[in-house]
């Protein structure tokens, strides 16, 4: 029987600053980032990059926008810290600056963490109505803080004051897309592009939104245009490569991801996407290599752990697979796919009790998933629980009556009834 394993910008400175920012600016020399204020107190220990490629972020966390990279053996001044040096704000000699994960695998400090200034963090404040520039600026801060509904509302307020602000339409569209409102997002991107036909981020993100709605040809038109306007923008190639994977154009997708990596070798999404393309091309080794690189660049990349785990499982390495599924579940405790696939890995090891526990959890999290019932039925069958296996397999066929393996499943159900 076939198993159904699951598949897997920096904001401008505000025109109207809060009293906290004004106070700090009056007291000292400061660096303002979208996620807070780094106090430059003149004591800046030197940090040396240890990772091959160290991704730089707008704020102290992987949820913030990635804005560049530092490379092995580069040195930069440590201006600020967050969470006892779990994140550092670095500035290189050429002016490149941003937040990076700290720790011996990423950077080494020439002196103790206590010598690094503590960053003062703040939440996006509520701007005064009537100031379109401030509203748009704070909306961008809200977006970076993943407060997408607040960002969309603030962009709407800004647009009520200035209906021809193309970046504000783009910003509201990006916030709506982040909330899954793709149709409304596309309307905003349309308006932004009407106002500025060469607004590359709007073209790129409209392409991504159309792809989410299954409009791949429209998506490609936008992405081709975005890349023609900005041929050195790695993000455009990543999005187009992702669309091409969805369309089954795996070799062109690999080409897009290769170009993105040439332009910026520190984008985890480029390695993740190329890994997917290689997986569909049955090049499992390259997939594992790319997903490993994606995880090195972003240790919280849930999908990369899940897909690498699946690749390990299909390669006959269930223990390696379980380790990856463990990490995916640690990062996302509601990940039904990870529970389902970990259950199958436990079953391969003959640990049916843990396998059934995981499959139960997958069904609980995704009660309308035919795959979850199908796989739990298979595990029950392997464990000798025939009545439970029949129940789950029948339920999987109810959910997907035209399942491609329906004949095989029905044949198994009949054979199980004969053994009851």
Beta strands, then each sheet from edge to edge (+ up, - down):
strand 1: 29-33
strand 2: 36-40
strand 3: 46-49
strand 4: 53-57
strand 5: 66-71
strand 6: 75-82
strand 7: 87-92
strand 8: 97-101
strand 9: 107-109
strand 10: 120-121
sheet 1: 1+ 2- 10+
sheet 2: 8+ 7- 6+ 3- 9+
sheet 3: 4+ 5-
end
